[in-house]
């Protein structure tokens, strides 16, 4: 696994928009960039970042803008501006050979999975999942955001489950943390204390499902490389009901993608429809005999953790409290 150099104070971070533009939320976006500047970073944006639309630009433009940042030696790391729905469109225009020759940290959350996941699985280059450039707009910052900033500069702190999460599951921006966090850990459906380690891989499973079987799906390569040392999966479910999530996991299982899996983390579902936690757990437990952990602090529902695709992760969960540690091995 190749790990790019982490950006340090005085370095320039490039912001590009692989999916949606941020023109509809400029105030909060600029507040987030102020946070990054206060960390000592300089900011450079592509022309498409501040577009107000579900697509920041057509796929070819987004691909070209990414290549500009990859080639620009003054850019130390690259952050996705936001999530969205159409990052998949830019993949034919991504110069993966250029990324292979010039590895840099690329970070994102949600729809940018469509870029991060192919880079790590195909190119064996680590990527950062859990935050976009607009994530740092809370005042004051929450510990989950402070943790992200630590990890962005290479301080691989131990991340612990938080006390409360936002049960509203919306994008209102009110950020009311009102519901106790409980990581539900099980083995074959039975509640258990669990510990497992492995090479980390995952992202928004709604996106991964669309990558399966395409030329950008490097899962088989990743599994072949790391099966013997163990693989730690995490999934951030956005809008999958229990049946859809189960069938997606079953498809991946039939593809042989869970060979060597030591355990699986699932974030809280942002939009679950009519499915209950019990329904999710019942169906998921049918897929796996390895430890699974439901309702982790991962993904869309805040607060959330930062995970490094490609790093070696160590997970421990007991009585609803979870810890994740990462090593760059």
Residue pairs with C-beta under 8 A, 6 or more apart in sequence:
1 124
1 125
1 126
1 199
1 310
1 311
1 328
1 329
2 103
2 123
2 124
2 125
2 126
3 126
3 310
3 311
3 328
4 77
4 103
4 104
4 105
4 125
4 126
5 76
5 105
6 77
6 105
6 152
6 153
6 154
7 13
7 41
7 76
7 77
7 105
7 152
7 153
8 40
8 76
8 153
9 39
9 40
9 41
9 153
10 40
10 41
10 42
11 41
11 42
11 76
11 77
12 41
12 42
12 43
12 44
12 74
12 75
12 76
13 36
13 41
13 42
13 43
13 44
13 75
13 76
13 77
13 78
13 79
13 133
14 44
14 45
14 46
14 69
14 72
14 75
14 77
14 78
14 79
15 33
15 43
15 44
15 45
15 46
15 49
15 78
15 79
15 80
15 81
15 133
16 45
16 46
16 48
16 49
16 62
16 65
16 66
16 69
16 78
16 79
16 80
16 81
17 46
17 48
17 49
17 51
17 56
17 57
17 62
17 65
17 80
17 81
17 82
18 56
18 62
18 66
18 80
18 84
18 87
18 90
18 108
18 111
18 112
18 114
18 115
19 54
19 55
19 56
19 80
19 82
19 83
19 84
19 85
19 86
19 87
19 110
19 111
19 112
19 114
20 53
20 54
20 55
20 56
20 81
20 82
20 83
20 84
20 85
20 86
20 111
21 48
21 49
21 50
21 51
21 52
21 53
21 55
21 56
21 81
21 82
22 29
22 49
22 50
22 51
22 81
22 82
22 134
23 50
23 51
23 52
23 53
24 52
25 82
25 134
26 50
28 134
28 137
28 173
29 81
29 82
29 133
29 134
29 137
31 136
31 137
31 139
32 133
32 134
32 135
32 136
32 137
33 43
33 133
35 136
35 137
35 141
35 145
35 149
36 43
36 133
36 136
37 43
39 149
39 153
44 69
44 74
44 75
45 81
46 65
46 68
46 69
47 57
47 65
48 56
48 57
48 61
48 62
48 65
49 56
49 81
51 57
54 84
54 85
54 86
55 84
55 86
55 89
56 62
56 81
56 84
57 65
58 89
59 86
59 89
59 90
59 91
59 92
59 93
60 90
60 93
62 87
62 89
62 90
62 93
63 90
63 92
63 93
63 94
63 95
64 93
66 78
66 90
66 94
66 95
66 115
67 94
67 95
67 98
69 75
69 78
69 104
70 78
70 95
70 98
70 99
70 102
70 104
71 98
71 102
75 104
76 104
76 105
77 104
77 105
77 106
77 107
77 152
78 104
78 105
78 106
78 107
79 106
79 107
79 108
79 131
79 132
79 133
80 106
80 107
80 108
80 109
80 112
80 115
80 132
80 133
81 132
81 133
81 134
82 132
82 133
82 134
83 108
83 109
83 110
83 111
83 112
83 132
84 110
84 111
85 111
86 111
87 111
87 112
87 113
87 114
87 115
87 207
88 114
88 207
88 210
88 211
90 115
91 114
91 115
91 118
91 214
91 216
94 115
94 118
96 118
96 119
96 122
96 123
99 119
99 123
99 125
100 123
100 125
103 123
103 125
105 126
105 127
105 128
105 152
106 115
106 116
106 119
106 127
106 128
107 116
107 127
107 128
107 129
107 130
107 131
107 132
107 152
108 115
108 116
108 127
108 128
108 129
108 131
108 132
109 129
109 130
109 131
109 132
109 135
109 204
109 236
109 299
109 300
109 304
110 132
110 204
110 207
110 236
110 238
110 299
110 300
111 204
111 207
112 132
113 129
113 203
113 204
113 207
113 208
113 236
114 207
114 210
114 211
114 216
116 127
116 128
116 129
116 203
116 309
117 127
117 201
117 203
117 207
117 208
117 211
117 218
117 309
118 211
118 216
118 217
118 218
119 125
119 127
120 126
120 127
120 201
120 218
120 222
120 309
120 310
121 201
121 217
121 218
121 219
121 221
121 222
122 216
122 218
122 221
123 218
124 222
124 225
124 310
125 310
126 308
126 309
126 310
126 311
126 328
127 308
127 309
127 310
128 151
128 152
128 306
128 307
128 308
128 309
129 202
129 203
129 236
129 306
129 307
129 308
129 309
130 148
130 298
130 299
130 304
130 305
130 306
130 307
131 145
131 148
131 306
135 145
135 148
136 145
136 148
136 149
138 145
138 175
142 175
142 177
142 302
142 303
143 162
143 303
144 162
144 297
144 302
144 303
144 304
144 305
147 157
147 159
147 305
147 306
148 306
150 156
150 157
151 157
151 306
151 308
152 306
156 308
156 311
156 325
156 326
156 327
156 328
158 323
158 324
158 325
159 297
159 305
159 306
159 323
159 324
159 325
160 321
160 322
160 323
161 181
161 183
161 296
161 297
161 320
161 321
161 322
161 323
162 177
162 181
162 297
162 303
163 177
163 180
163 181
164 177
164 178
164 179
164 180
164 181
165 177
165 179
165 181
165 268
165 297
165 301
165 302
165 303
166 175
166 176
166 177
166 178
166 179
166 301
166 302
166 303
167 178
167 179
168 174
168 176
169 268
169 269
169 270
169 271
169 300
169 301
175 302
177 302
177 303
181 295
181 297
181 320
182 295
182 320
183 293
183 294
183 295
183 296
183 297
183 317
183 320
183 321
183 322
184 191
184 277
184 281
184 293
184 294
184 295
184 320
185 191
185 192
185 193
185 194
185 291
185 292
185 293
185 294
185 317
185 318
185 320
185 322
186 192
186 194
186 281
186 285
186 291
186 292
186 293
186 294
187 194
187 289
187 290
187 291
187 292
188 285
188 288
188 289
189 281
189 282
189 285
192 291
193 317
193 318
193 319
194 263
194 291
194 293
194 315
194 316
194 317
195 314
195 315
195 316
195 317
196 230
196 232
196 262
196 263
196 290
196 291
196 314
196 315
197 230
197 232
197 262
197 312
197 313
197 314
197 315
198 226
198 229
198 230
198 231
198 232
198 260
198 261
198 262
198 263
198 312
198 313
199 222
199 226
199 229
199 230
199 231
199 232
199 310
199 311
199 312
199 313
200 232
200 234
200 307
200 308
200 309
200 310
200 311
200 312
200 313
200 326
201 219
201 222
201 231
201 232
201 233
201 234
201 309
201 310
202 208
202 233
202 234
202 235
202 236
202 265
202 307
202 309
203 234
203 235
203 236
203 309
204 235
204 236
204 237
204 238
204 299
204 300
205 235
205 236
205 237
205 238
205 240
205 245
205 248
206 237
206 238
206 239
206 240
208 235
208 248
209 248
209 251
211 217
212 219
212 251
212 252
212 255
219 252
219 255
219 257
220 255
220 256
220 257
222 231
223 231
223 256
223 257
223 259
223 260
226 260
227 259
227 260
228 260
229 260
229 312
230 260
230 261
230 262
231 258
231 259
231 260
231 261
231 262
232 261
232 262
232 263
232 264
232 265
232 313
232 315
233 258
233 261
233 263
233 264
233 265
234 264
234 265
234 266
234 267
234 296
234 298
234 307
235 264
235 265
235 266
235 267
235 298
236 267
236 298
236 299
236 300
237 245
237 266
237 267
237 269
237 270
237 272
237 299
238 269
238 270
238 271
238 299
238 300
239 269
239 270
239 271
239 273
240 248
240 269
240 272
241 272
241 273
241 274
241 275
242 272
242 275
242 276
242 279
242 280
242 282
242 283
243 275
243 283
245 269
245 280
245 283
245 284
246 283
246 284
246 286
246 287
249 284
249 287
250 287
252 258
253 287
258 288
261 288
261 290
262 290
262 291
263 290
263 291
263 292
263 293
263 315
264 288
264 290
264 291
264 292
264 293
265 292
265 293
265 296
265 298
265 315
265 324
266 280
266 284
266 292
266 293
266 294
266 295
266 296
266 298
267 295
267 296
267 297
267 298
267 299
267 300
267 301
267 304
268 295
268 296
268 298
268 299
268 300
268 301
269 275
269 280
269 301
270 299
270 300
270 301
272 280
277 294
277 295
280 294
281 292
281 294
284 292
284 294
285 292
293 315
293 317
293 322
296 305
296 322
297 303
297 304
297 305
297 322
298 304
298 305
298 307
305 324
307 313
307 324
307 326
308 326
308 328
311 326
311 327
311 328
311 329
312 326
312 327
312 328
312 329
313 324
313 325
313 326
313 327
314 324
314 325
314 326
314 327
315 322
315 323
315 324
316 322
316 323
317 323
